């Protein structure tokens, strides 16, 4: 119910652009078996009370291998709030793989990364919520891979937030 409403209203004006770096990445994603990889650093590059330890390179390596085993034609589109760190640490993970580090959006344009992630056929998420919202906003029902997140993330003041994402499922606290 809410998913269709969100999809209907989440259409950034930039999504109508042509002949811009953003539009080119969008067209690439739509024309291949795209796997979006979200690497959140910033406040989650250190221990966080809710999310725990930062997402490891080992996690990303295993998730990338899983996606490749499901479809060897996958092309990886990497989004991050720390592109320099990704360029330094992720390049070895993608040896002999098709990938693109997406740096066409500024940090204040994170909503455009969310939009592009929502166009991918699969999503590898780091800690945080961008990946789950990309899945929610997707028309394609992508495979979503996420690290284990502490249970309390989904509860605020005893309200089960996951129930909003999946209204058919009852979550009892």
N, C-alpha and C positions, 0 to 999 in steps of 0.2 A: 504494500500500500504506500508506505512512505518512500520506498526506493524509486518508484516511477515519478513521484513528485520531485524528489531531489534531482533525478536525471533530467527531468523537463526544465527545471530552473537553473541547473548548473551548466551554462553555456557561456563561457567567457567570450567577450567581444573579440578577443584575439583569435578565437577558433575559426573565425570567418576570414582571417587574413590569408593572403596568398603572397608568394615570393618574399617571405621573411624567413629568418633562421628558424623561428618557432614553427611556421607553416611547413617548412621542409622536414623538420623532425616529425611533425604530426603525420605527414604523408608517408614517410619512411615506416613509421610504426604501423600505419594502416595497411601497408603493402607487404608485410612480412609476418612471420610467426614471432611476434615481439614479446619479450619478457622484460618487464620493468623491474629494476633493482633499486630500492630506496635505501640509501645509506645515511642514516641520521647520526650526526656527530654533535656539535654544539654542547648543550647541557647534558646529553647522554653519552658523551665520550668518557665520562667518569661514572663511578657508582652513583646510582639514583635510588632514592628511597622506594619508589614505586616500581621502576623497571629493573632494578638490580644492576648487575654488571653490564658494561657495554657489549654490544653484539660483536662477536669475534670474527676474524677472517676465516676460521675453520667452519663456522656456521655458513658463511657465504659460499665457501668452497663446496660444501656438501649440498647446499641448495642449488647451486649452479650445475653441479654434476647430476642432480635429480632431474632438473629441467632438461638438460642435454640428453639424458637417457630416455625421456618421454618424447622428445622431438629434436633430432640432431640438427634440424634447420633453424633452430631458435637463434634469434638475434637479441643481444642483451643491451638494454638502454638503461644507463646508470644515472640516477638523480641523487644529489647530495647537497647539503648545506656547507660542505667542506670539499670542494672540487680538487683543491691542491692535494689534500690527504688521499683522496680516492685515486688521483693520477699516480701518486707515489706507491700506494699499497695494493691497488687493485689490478694494475696492468699485468703483473705476473699471473694472476688468477685467470686471465682471459687469453693466455697464450694459445694460439691456434683456434680461437673462437671469434665469431663476429660480434663486435660490441661497439658502443658509442657512449662516451661520457657526455652527458647532456649539460651543457653550460650556457644555454641560450637564454635562460631566465635569471633574473637577479634574485637575491634573497627575499626582497619584498614581493616577488612574483611567485611565491611558493604555490599559489593556487593554480598556476599554469603547469607546474610539475605534477600536481594532483590530477589535473585534466589529462595530461599526456599519459600518466600511469594508468588512468582509468580506461585508456584505449588499448592497453596491452592484453595479450591472451593469457599471460600469467604474470604474477607479481611476487617478487621476493622482498619481504619487508624487514626492516630493522626494528629496533625498539621504537615505540611511539605509535601514533594512530594514523599516519598518512596512508599507509598501505591498506588498512581496513576500510578507510573512507574511499580510497580509489576503487576497491572491490565493490563497495556499496554503490558508487556512482557509475559503475561500468554497465554497458549494455550487453557485454559478452560473457558474464559470469566466469571471470578468470579463475584459474587455480591460484590460490593465495597461500604462500608459505611464510610463516611467521615464527620468530623465536618464542619459546615459552615465556609467558608474561605472568607475573605474580597475580594470583587470584584477586587480590584486593583492588587491582586496577579497575576491574569491572563493577565495583560497588562503591557508590558514594552515598553516604547517609542511608545505607541499607536499600537503595534503589537499584535493582539489577539492570544495568545499562545494556547488557547483551540482549535483554528481552526486546529492546527497541530495534535492534538489528535483525532479530529473528522473531517476529511476533507470534509465530506458531509454536515456539518452544517456551516452556515455562521454566524459569530458573528459581529455585527455592534457596533462600539464604539461611 
